[in-house]
């Protein structure tokens, strides 16, 4: 097991489990962030597609419908006063940054900053020592 993932002396099982759960929760928030960025890109792409929609509707002589698409949808906020880039900035600077900071603080305070201790111990319990593909580290 790597030193950076080993349990510091005196840290109990419940603390390690709590840090593991906190890490798991942070990983979920990383995934949420990715989904939000996907939504940001999808909404942006849909908005840019509306330019072509308006153009085609006008070519087909449907000016009233084109006007409504242009007026009500093109460039519209997805939330009051916000495009998706603004939502992303608020998320990144607020909740996401706070979550990362609290997780880091907990690790530093309780485990000397070491990461993934719970997972490293699980790996050690579950691997078959001496079996190819079950090495503890890349150097083993």
C-alpha positions in Angstrom: 0.0 0.0 0.0 1.3 3.5 -0.8 2.3 5.6 2.2 0.0 8.4 0.9 -3.0 6.2 1.2 -2.1 4.4 4.5 -3.9 5.0 7.8 -2.1 7.4 10.1 -1.4 5.9 13.5 -4.3 6.3 16.0 -7.1 6.9 13.4 -10.0 4.7 14.2 -12.2 2.7 11.8 -15.2 4.9 12.2 -13.2 8.0 11.2 -11.8 6.2 8.2 -15.3 5.1 7.2 -16.6 8.7 7.6 -13.7 10.0 5.4 -14.5 7.3 2.8 -18.1 8.3 2.7 -17.2 12.0 2.4 -14.9 11.2 -0.5 -17.7 9.2 -2.1 -20.0 12.1 -1.7 -17.4 14.5 -3.3 -17.0 12.1 -6.2 -20.8 12.3 -6.7 -20.5 16.1 -6.8 -17.8 15.8 -9.4 -20.2 13.8 -11.5 -22.9 16.4 -10.9 -20.6 19.0 -12.2 -19.9 17.0 -15.3 -23.7 16.7 -15.9 -24.2 20.4 -15.4 -21.4 21.1 -18.0 -23.2 18.7 -20.3 -26.4 20.5 -19.8 -24.6 23.8 -20.4 -23.2 22.6 -23.7 -26.5 21.0 -24.8 -28.5 24.1 -24.1 -25.9 26.3 -25.9 -26.0 24.0 -28.9 -29.8 24.0 -29.0 -29.8 27.8 -28.8 -27.4 28.1 -31.7 -29.6 25.6 -33.7 -32.4 28.1 -33.4 -30.6 30.4 -35.8 -31.1 27.8 -38.5 -34.7 27.1 -37.4 -35.5 30.8 -37.8 -33.8 31.0 -41.2 -35.6 27.9 -42.5 -39.0 29.1 -41.2 -38.5 32.5 -43.0 -37.4 30.7 -46.2 -40.6 28.7 -46.0 -42.7 31.8 -45.5 -43.6 31.2 -41.8 -42.5 34.6 -40.6 -45.0 34.7 -37.7 -43.6 31.4 -36.3 -40.0 32.4 -37.0 -40.7 35.7 -35.1 -42.0 33.8 -32.1 -39.1 31.4 -32.0 -36.7 34.3 -32.3 -38.5 36.5 -29.8 -39.3 33.9 -27.1 -36.5 31.3 -27.4 -33.4 32.7 -29.0 -31.0 33.8 -26.3 -33.5 33.2 -23.5 -32.4 32.8 -19.9 -32.8 29.2 -18.7 -33.3 30.5 -15.1 -34.2 34.1 -14.1 -31.3 36.3 -15.3 -29.0 33.4 -16.0 -27.6 31.6 -19.0 -26.1 28.3 -18.3 -22.5 29.7 -18.1 -23.7 31.8 -15.2 -25.2 28.8 -13.4 -21.9 27.0 -13.9 -19.9 29.8 -12.5 -22.1 30.1 -9.4 -22.0 26.3 -8.9 -18.2 26.2 -9.3 -17.5 29.2 -7.1 -20.1 28.3 -4.4 -21.3 24.8 -3.6 -18.6 22.9 -5.6 -15.7 25.0 -4.1 -17.2 24.7 -0.6 -17.6 20.9 -0.9 -14.0 20.4 -2.0 -12.7 22.7 0.8 -14.6 20.9 3.5 -13.5 17.5 2.2 -9.9 18.6 2.2 -10.2 20.2 5.7 -11.6 16.9 7.0 -8.8 14.9 5.5 -6.1 17.2 6.8 -7.6 17.5 10.2 -8.4 13.8 10.7 -5.9 11.9 8.5 -2.9 14.1 7.8 -4.3 15.0 4.4 -4.2 11.4 3.1 -6.7 10.5 0.5 -8.7 7.3 -0.2 -7.5 5.4 2.9 -10.8 3.5 3.1 -10.5 2.4 -0.5 -6.8 1.5 -0.1 -7.6 -0.7 2.9 -10.4 -2.3 0.9 -8.0 -3.0 -2.0 -5.6 -4.6 0.4 -8.3 -6.9 1.9 -9.7 -7.9 -1.5 -6.7 -8.4 -3.7 -5.0 -11.8 -4.0 -1.4 -11.4 -2.9 1.2 -12.6 -5.4 -1.4 -13.0 -8.2 -0.8 -11.0 -11.5 -3.2 -8.1 -11.8 -3.5 -7.9 -8.0 -0.3 -5.8 -7.3 -0.6 -3.3 -4.4 1.2 -0.6 -6.5 2.4 -0.1 -10.1 5.9 -0.6 -8.8 5.2 -4.0 -7.3 
